[in-house]
Amino acid sequence: MILVTGAAGTTGSEVVRQLATKGIRARALIRNPEKAKLFTGPGVETVIADLEKPATLDAALKGVDKVFLVSSADPRVGLLHGNLIESAKRAGVKQIVRLSAISASPGSPVQLLKWHGEVDERLSRSGLSYVILRPTFFMQNIFFSRASIQQDGTIHGSFKDGKLAPIDARDVALTAAAVLTSEGHSGRIYELTGPEALNFAKVAEAVGRGIGRPVAYVDDPPDASRANALSAGWPAWMADGFVELMSYFSSGGAEGVNGTVEKLTGKKPRTVETFAKDFAPLFAGKVGADT
C-alpha cells in the first residue's frame, strides 16, 4: 500500500492516477472529505488526515509500505513534513519518496529552497529509506499568468534573461510513480528537469505556439512582481519567496538539463509547447482552473 499525501493537489492527484494505472493499491490522504469523490477508481481508497495533526497520521499510515510526501507551499513545511516523517517511523513505513525543489539546501539564500533543504536533511537522517525528487520550475506555474495571457497575450515576471528547464507536473508524477514501484533508489536524490533550457521570452513563445496565438514575455522589476502577487491575493511570504526564486532563476541557477525523467520512466518529458497545447482551453478561459 502506498500513501499519497497532498492527493487533492496537482502532483499528488496525478501520482494517485499513475499508481492506479499500474494496478498498485494507493491511499489518497486528503483533508477535505468533499474531495473524496475525486478518487473512485479501483484500488484507490481515501483517508481523511492532516499533516498538522499527528494523531490523524498514525491511523492514515496503518498498513502502508511507502509514502509519497508532498504538500502545498507553506512556511511550516518543516513542521508538516516532520510530523509525517515521525509518524512513518512509528508505523514501520519502509520508504518515503519526498517532493522537494531544485537545488534545495539548508544553506540556500533562497528561503523556499532553504526550507526544503532542511526537510530533506531531516529525512536523510531519519533512519528511513528515502528518495528525494527535486524538480525545477513547474510549467503549471504559468497558469498564474492566465489572466494576462487572455487579456493582452503577455506573461509577466522578473526572470530577466536567465534560462531554466521547466517541467510538467505530470512528468514529475510519472517519475514519482516509477520510483515508488521499483527498487534501487534508496538514498538517491534526483534532480528533474524538462527537455530544454529556455529564457522566459522563449517560454512565452512556446506557450503561444501551443495555444495558437502570440504570447510575449514582459520583464518587470522585482518590486512590481511582488506587488502583482500581493494584489492577486498571495500571502506576503509566498510573494517574497517567488520573487527570490525568480532572482535565482535569472542568475542561471537552474539552467541545467538532464535526462533523469526519461531514464527513470522511459518517456521523454513534455515540452512547454505540448503543455500549453494540452491546456489551451484553460488558457483561453473556457474551463475553470481546477479542471
Contacts in CASP RR format, 6 or more apart in sequence:
PFRMAT RR
TARGET T0000
AUTHOR 0000-0000-0000
METHOD contacts of the structure
MODEL  1
MILVTGAAGTTGSEVVRQLATKGIRARALIRNPEKAKLFTGPGVETVIAD
LEKPATLDAALKGVDKVFLVSSADPRVGLLHGNLIESAKRAGVKQIVRLS
AISASPGSPVQLLKWHGEVDERLSRSGLSYVILRPTFFMQNIFFSRASIQ
QDGTIHGSFKDGKLAPIDARDVALTAAAVLTSEGHSGRIYELTGPEALNF
AKVAEAVGRGIGRPVAYVDDPPDASRANALSAGWPAWMADGFVELMSYFS
SGGAEGVNGTVEKLTGKKPRTVETFAKDFAPLFAGKVGADT
1 25 0 8 1.000
1 26 0 8 1.000
1 27 0 8 1.000
1 63 0 8 1.000
1 64 0 8 1.000
1 65 0 8 1.000
2 19 0 8 1.000
2 24 0 8 1.000
2 25 0 8 1.000
2 26 0 8 1.000
2 27 0 8 1.000
2 64 0 8 1.000
2 65 0 8 1.000
2 66 0 8 1.000
2 67 0 8 1.000
2 68 0 8 1.000
2 180 0 8 1.000
3 26 0 8 1.000
3 27 0 8 1.000
3 29 0 8 1.000
3 47 0 8 1.000
3 60 0 8 1.000
3 61 0 8 1.000
3 64 0 8 1.000
3 66 0 8 1.000
3 67 0 8 1.000
3 68 0 8 1.000
4 12 0 8 1.000
4 15 0 8 1.000
4 16 0 8 1.000
4 19 0 8 1.000
4 26 0 8 1.000
4 27 0 8 1.000
4 28 0 8 1.000
4 29 0 8 1.000
4 67 0 8 1.000
4 68 0 8 1.000
4 70 0 8 1.000
5 12 0 8 1.000
5 29 0 8 1.000
5 51 0 8 1.000
5 67 0 8 1.000
5 68 0 8 1.000
5 69 0 8 1.000
5 70 0 8 1.000
5 71 0 8 1.000
5 84 0 8 1.000
6 12 0 8 1.000
6 29 0 8 1.000
6 30 0 8 1.000
6 70 0 8 1.000
6 71 0 8 1.000
6 72 0 8 1.000
7 13 0 8 1.000
7 15 0 8 1.000
7 16 0 8 1.000
7 28 0 8 1.000
7 29 0 8 1.000
7 30 0 8 1.000
7 35 0 8 1.000
7 39 0 8 1.000
7 46 0 8 1.000
8 28 0 8 1.000
8 30 0 8 1.000
8 31 0 8 1.000
8 32 0 8 1.000
8 35 0 8 1.000
8 38 0 8 1.000
9 72 0 8 1.000
10 138 0 8 1.000
10 140 0 8 1.000
10 169 0 8 1.000
11 70 0 8 1.000
11 99 0 8 1.000
11 169 0 8 1.000
11 172 0 8 1.000
11 173 0 8 1.000
11 176 0 8 1.000
12 68 0 8 1.000
12 70 0 8 1.000
12 173 0 8 1.000
13 28 0 8 1.000
13 38 0 8 1.000
14 169 0 8 1.000
14 170 0 8 1.000
14 173 0 8 1.000
14 174 0 8 1.000
15 26 0 8 1.000
15 68 0 8 1.000
15 70 0 8 1.000
15 173 0 8 1.000
15 176 0 8 1.000
15 177 0 8 1.000
15 180 0 8 1.000
16 26 0 8 1.000
16 28 0 8 1.000
16 39 0 8 1.000
16 44 0 8 1.000
17 173 0 8 1.000
18 173 0 8 1.000
18 174 0 8 1.000
18 176 0 8 1.000
18 177 0 8 1.000
19 25 0 8 1.000
19 26 0 8 1.000
19 44 0 8 1.000
19 177 0 8 1.000
19 180 0 8 1.000
19 181 0 8 1.000
20 26 0 8 1.000
20 41 0 8 1.000
20 42 0 8 1.000
20 43 0 8 1.000
20 44 0 8 1.000
22 177 0 8 1.000
22 181 0 8 1.000
23 42 0 8 1.000
23 43 0 8 1.000
24 177 0 8 1.000
24 180 0 8 1.000
24 181 0 8 1.000
25 43 0 8 1.000
25 44 0 8 1.000
25 45 0 8 1.000
26 43 0 8 1.000
26 44 0 8 1.000
26 45 0 8 1.000
27 44 0 8 1.000
27 45 0 8 1.000
27 46 0 8 1.000
27 47 0 8 1.000
27 60 0 8 1.000
27 64 0 8 1.000
28 39 0 8 1.000
28 44 0 8 1.000
28 45 0 8 1.000
28 46 0 8 1.000
28 47 0 8 1.000
29 46 0 8 1.000
29 47 0 8 1.000
29 49 0 8 1.000
29 60 0 8 1.000
30 36 0 8 1.000
30 39 0 8 1.000
30 46 0 8 1.000
30 47 0 8 1.000
30 48 0 8 1.000
30 49 0 8 1.000
31 48 0 8 1.000
31 49 0 8 1.000
31 50 0 8 1.000
33 48 0 8 1.000
35 46 0 8 1.000
36 46 0 8 1.000
36 48 0 8 1.000
39 45 0 8 1.000
39 46 0 8 1.000
47 59 0 8 1.000
47 60 0 8 1.000
48 56 0 8 1.000
49 56 0 8 1.000
49 57 0 8 1.000
49 59 0 8 1.000
49 60 0 8 1.000
50 56 0 8 1.000
50 57 0 8 1.000
51 57 0 8 1.000
51 71 0 8 1.000
51 80 0 8 1.000
51 81 0 8 1.000
51 83 0 8 1.000
51 84 0 8 1.000
52 76 0 8 1.000
52 79 0 8 1.000
52 80 0 8 1.000
52 83 0 8 1.000
53 83 0 8 1.000
54 83 0 8 1.000
54 86 0 8 1.000
54 87 0 8 1.000
57 83 0 8 1.000
57 84 0 8 1.000
57 87 0 8 1.000
58 87 0 8 1.000
58 90 0 8 1.000
58 91 0 8 1.000
60 87 0 8 1.000
61 67 0 8 1.000
61 87 0 8 1.000
61 88 0 8 1.000
61 90 0 8 1.000
61 91 0 8 1.000
61 92 0 8 1.000
61 93 0 8 1.000
62 91 0 8 1.000
63 91 0 8 1.000
64 88 0 8 1.000
64 91 0 8 1.000
64 93 0 8 1.000
65 93 0 8 1.000
65 94 0 8 1.000
65 95 0 8 1.000
66 93 0 8 1.000
66 94 0 8 1.000
66 95 0 8 1.000
66 96 0 8 1.000
66 97 0 8 1.000
66 180 0 8 1.000
67 84 0 8 1.000
67 88 0 8 1.000
67 93 0 8 1.000
67 95 0 8 1.000
67 96 0 8 1.000
67 97 0 8 1.000
68 97 0 8 1.000
68 98 0 8 1.000
68 99 0 8 1.000
68 176 0 8 1.000
68 180 0 8 1.000
69 81 0 8 1.000
69 84 0 8 1.000
69 85 0 8 1.000
69 96 0 8 1.000
69 97 0 8 1.000
69 98 0 8 1.000
69 99 0 8 1.000
70 98 0 8 1.000
70 99 0 8 1.000
71 77 0 8 1.000
71 80 0 8 1.000
71 81 0 8 1.000
73 112 0 8 1.000
73 238 0 8 1.000
74 80 0 8 1.000
75 115 0 8 1.000
75 237 0 8 1.000
77 115 0 8 1.000
77 116 0 8 1.000
77 119 0 8 1.000
78 115 0 8 1.000
78 118 0 8 1.000
78 119 0 8 1.000
78 122 0 8 1.000
81 98 0 8 1.000
81 119 0 8 1.000
81 122 0 8 1.000
81 123 0 8 1.000
82 119 0 8 1.000
82 122 0 8 1.000
84 96 0 8 1.000
85 96 0 8 1.000
85 122 0 8 1.000
85 123 0 8 1.000
85 126 0 8 1.000
85 128 0 8 1.000
88 96 0 8 1.000
88 128 0 8 1.000
89 126 0 8 1.000
89 127 0 8 1.000
89 128 0 8 1.000
93 128 0 8 1.000
94 128 0 8 1.000
94 129 0 8 1.000
95 128 0 8 1.000
95 129 0 8 1.000
95 130 0 8 1.000
95 131 0 8 1.000
95 186 0 8 1.000
96 123 0 8 1.000
96 126 0 8 1.000
96 128 0 8 1.000
96 129 0 8 1.000
96 130 0 8 1.000
96 131 0 8 1.000
97 130 0 8 1.000
97 131 0 8 1.000
97 132 0 8 1.000
97 133 0 8 1.000
97 176 0 8 1.000
97 179 0 8 1.000
97 180 0 8 1.000
97 185 0 8 1.000
98 119 0 8 1.000
98 120 0 8 1.000
98 123 0 8 1.000
98 130 0 8 1.000
98 131 0 8 1.000
98 132 0 8 1.000
98 133 0 8 1.000
99 133 0 8 1.000
99 135 0 8 1.000
99 172 0 8 1.000
99 176 0 8 1.000
100 116 0 8 1.000
100 117 0 8 1.000
100 119 0 8 1.000
100 120 0 8 1.000
100 132 0 8 1.000
100 133 0 8 1.000
100 134 0 8 1.000
101 112 0 8 1.000
101 113 0 8 1.000
101 116 0 8 1.000
101 134 0 8 1.000
101 135 0 8 1.000
102 113 0 8 1.000
102 134 0 8 1.000
102 135 0 8 1.000
102 136 0 8 1.000
102 137 0 8 1.000
102 191 0 8 1.000
102 192 0 8 1.000
102 193 0 8 1.000
102 254 0 8 1.000
103 113 0 8 1.000
103 134 0 8 1.000
103 191 0 8 1.000
103 248 0 8 1.000
103 253 0 8 1.000
103 254 0 8 1.000
104 113 0 8 1.000
104 114 0 8 1.000
104 116 0 8 1.000
104 117 0 8 1.000
104 120 0 8 1.000
104 134 0 8 1.000
105 113 0 8 1.000
105 114 0 8 1.000
105 117 0 8 1.000
106 114 0 8 1.000
106 117 0 8 1.000
106 118 0 8 1.000
106 121 0 8 1.000
107 114 0 8 1.000
107 117 0 8 1.000
108 114 0 8 1.000
108 117 0 8 1.000
109 244 0 8 1.000
110 241 0 8 1.000
110 244 0 8 1.000
110 245 0 8 1.000
110 247 0 8 1.000
110 248 0 8 1.000
111 237 0 8 1.000
111 240 0 8 1.000
111 241 0 8 1.000
111 244 0 8 1.000
112 241 0 8 1.000
112 244 0 8 1.000
112 245 0 8 1.000
113 245 0 8 1.000
113 248 0 8 1.000
116 134 0 8 1.000
120 132 0 8 1.000
120 189 0 8 1.000
123 130 0 8 1.000
123 132 0 8 1.000
124 130 0 8 1.000
124 132 0 8 1.000
124 187 0 8 1.000
129 186 0 8 1.000
129 187 0 8 1.000
130 186 0 8 1.000
130 187 0 8 1.000
131 179 0 8 1.000
131 185 0 8 1.000
131 186 0 8 1.000
131 187 0 8 1.000
131 188 0 8 1.000
131 189 0 8 1.000
131 190 0 8 1.000
132 187 0 8 1.000
132 188 0 8 1.000
132 189 0 8 1.000
132 190 0 8 1.000
133 172 0 8 1.000
133 175 0 8 1.000
133 176 0 8 1.000
133 179 0 8 1.000
133 190 0 8 1.000
133 192 0 8 1.000
134 189 0 8 1.000
134 190 0 8 1.000
134 191 0 8 1.000
134 192 0 8 1.000
135 167 0 8 1.000
135 172 0 8 1.000
135 191 0 8 1.000
135 192 0 8 1.000
135 193 0 8 1.000
136 164 0 8 1.000
136 165 0 8 1.000
136 166 0 8 1.000
136 167 0 8 1.000
136 191 0 8 1.000
136 192 0 8 1.000
136 193 0 8 1.000
136 194 0 8 1.000
136 254 0 8 1.000
137 164 0 8 1.000
137 165 0 8 1.000
137 166 0 8 1.000
137 167 0 8 1.000
137 245 0 8 1.000
137 249 0 8 1.000
137 254 0 8 1.000
138 166 0 8 1.000
138 167 0 8 1.000
138 168 0 8 1.000
138 169 0 8 1.000
138 172 0 8 1.000
139 166 0 8 1.000
139 167 0 8 1.000
139 168 0 8 1.000
139 169 0 8 1.000
139 270 0 8 1.000
139 272 0 8 1.000
139 275 0 8 1.000
140 168 0 8 1.000
140 169 0 8 1.000
142 155 0 8 1.000
142 166 0 8 1.000
142 203 0 8 1.000
142 207 0 8 1.000
142 272 0 8 1.000
142 275 0 8 1.000
142 276 0 8 1.000
143 279 0 8 1.000
143 282 0 8 1.000
143 289 0 8 1.000
144 232 0 8 1.000
145 154 0 8 1.000
145 155 0 8 1.000
145 156 0 8 1.000
146 282 0 8 1.000
146 283 0 8 1.000
146 285 0 8 1.000
146 289 0 8 1.000
148 154 0 8 1.000
148 155 0 8 1.000
148 156 0 8 1.000
149 155 0 8 1.000
149 207 0 8 1.000
149 211 0 8 1.000
149 215 0 8 1.000
149 283 0 8 1.000
150 283 0 8 1.000
150 284 0 8 1.000
150 285 0 8 1.000
153 213 0 8 1.000
153 214 0 8 1.000
153 215 0 8 1.000
153 216 0 8 1.000
154 204 0 8 1.000
154 215 0 8 1.000
154 216 0 8 1.000
154 217 0 8 1.000
154 218 0 8 1.000
155 200 0 8 1.000
155 203 0 8 1.000
155 204 0 8 1.000
155 207 0 8 1.000
155 215 0 8 1.000
155 216 0 8 1.000
155 217 0 8 1.000
155 218 0 8 1.000
156 217 0 8 1.000
156 218 0 8 1.000
156 219 0 8 1.000
156 220 0 8 1.000
156 224 0 8 1.000
156 225 0 8 1.000
156 228 0 8 1.000
157 200 0 8 1.000
157 217 0 8 1.000
157 218 0 8 1.000
157 219 0 8 1.000
157 220 0 8 1.000
157 225 0 8 1.000
157 246 0 8 1.000
158 219 0 8 1.000
158 220 0 8 1.000
158 221 0 8 1.000
158 222 0 8 1.000
158 224 0 8 1.000
158 225 0 8 1.000
158 243 0 8 1.000
158 246 0 8 1.000
158 247 0 8 1.000
158 250 0 8 1.000
159 199 0 8 1.000
159 200 0 8 1.000
159 217 0 8 1.000
159 219 0 8 1.000
159 246 0 8 1.000
159 249 0 8 1.000
159 250 0 8 1.000
160 219 0 8 1.000
160 250 0 8 1.000
161 199 0 8 1.000
161 201 0 8 1.000
161 250 0 8 1.000
162 199 0 8 1.000
162 200 0 8 1.000
162 249 0 8 1.000
162 250 0 8 1.000
162 251 0 8 1.000
162 252 0 8 1.000
162 255 0 8 1.000
163 197 0 8 1.000
163 198 0 8 1.000
163 199 0 8 1.000
163 252 0 8 1.000
163 255 0 8 1.000
163 256 0 8 1.000
164 197 0 8 1.000
164 198 0 8 1.000
164 249 0 8 1.000
164 252 0 8 1.000
164 253 0 8 1.000
164 254 0 8 1.000
164 255 0 8 1.000
165 193 0 8 1.000
165 194 0 8 1.000
165 195 0 8 1.000
165 196 0 8 1.000
165 197 0 8 1.000
165 198 0 8 1.000
165 254 0 8 1.000
165 255 0 8 1.000
165 256 0 8 1.000
165 257 0 8 1.000
166 194 0 8 1.000
166 198 0 8 1.000
166 203 0 8 1.000
166 272 0 8 1.000
166 275 0 8 1.000
167 192 0 8 1.000
167 193 0 8 1.000
167 194 0 8 1.000
167 261 0 8 1.000
167 269 0 8 1.000
168 194 0 8 1.000
168 269 0 8 1.000
168 270 0 8 1.000
168 274 0 8 1.000
168 275 0 8 1.000
170 270 0 8 1.000
171 192 0 8 1.000
171 194 0 8 1.000
171 261 0 8 1.000
171 265 0 8 1.000
171 267 0 8 1.000
171 269 0 8 1.000
171 270 0 8 1.000
172 192 0 8 1.000
174 261 0 8 1.000
174 265 0 8 1.000
174 267 0 8 1.000
175 190 0 8 1.000
175 192 0 8 1.000
175 260 0 8 1.000
175 261 0 8 1.000
175 264 0 8 1.000
175 265 0 8 1.000
178 264 0 8 1.000
178 265 0 8 1.000
179 185 0 8 1.000
179 190 0 8 1.000
179 264 0 8 1.000
190 260 0 8 1.000
190 264 0 8 1.000
191 258 0 8 1.000
191 260 0 8 1.000
192 258 0 8 1.000
192 260 0 8 1.000
192 261 0 8 1.000
193 256 0 8 1.000
193 257 0 8 1.000
193 258 0 8 1.000
193 259 0 8 1.000
193 260 0 8 1.000
193 261 0 8 1.000
193 269 0 8 1.000
194 257 0 8 1.000
194 261 0 8 1.000
194 269 0 8 1.000
194 270 0 8 1.000
195 257 0 8 1.000
195 268 0 8 1.000
195 269 0 8 1.000
195 270 0 8 1.000
195 271 0 8 1.000
196 257 0 8 1.000
196 271 0 8 1.000
197 255 0 8 1.000
197 256 0 8 1.000
197 257 0 8 1.000
198 206 0 8 1.000
198 272 0 8 1.000
200 217 0 8 1.000
200 219 0 8 1.000
201 216 0 8 1.000
201 217 0 8 1.000
203 217 0 8 1.000
203 272 0 8 1.000
204 215 0 8 1.000
204 216 0 8 1.000
204 217 0 8 1.000
205 215 0 8 1.000
205 216 0 8 1.000
206 271 0 8 1.000
206 272 0 8 1.000
206 273 0 8 1.000
206 276 0 8 1.000
207 215 0 8 1.000
207 272 0 8 1.000
207 273 0 8 1.000
207 276 0 8 1.000
207 283 0 8 1.000
208 214 0 8 1.000
208 215 0 8 1.000
208 273 0 8 1.000
208 276 0 8 1.000
209 273 0 8 1.000
209 276 0 8 1.000
210 273 0 8 1.000
210 274 0 8 1.000
210 276 0 8 1.000
210 277 0 8 1.000
210 280 0 8 1.000
211 276 0 8 1.000
211 277 0 8 1.000
211 280 0 8 1.000
211 283 0 8 1.000
211 284 0 8 1.000
212 280 0 8 1.000
220 228 0 8 1.000
222 243 0 8 1.000
222 246 0 8 1.000
222 247 0 8 1.000
225 242 0 8 1.000
225 243 0 8 1.000
225 246 0 8 1.000
226 239 0 8 1.000
226 240 0 8 1.000
226 243 0 8 1.000
229 238 0 8 1.000
229 239 0 8 1.000
229 242 0 8 1.000
229 243 0 8 1.000
230 236 0 8 1.000
230 239 0 8 1.000
234 242 0 8 1.000
248 254 0 8 1.000
261 267 0 8 1.000
261 268 0 8 1.000
261 269 0 8 1.000
262 268 0 8 1.000
262 269 0 8 1.000
270 278 0 8 1.000
276 283 0 8 1.000
281 287 0 8 1.000
282 288 0 8 1.000
282 289 0 8 1.000
282 291 0 8 1.000
END
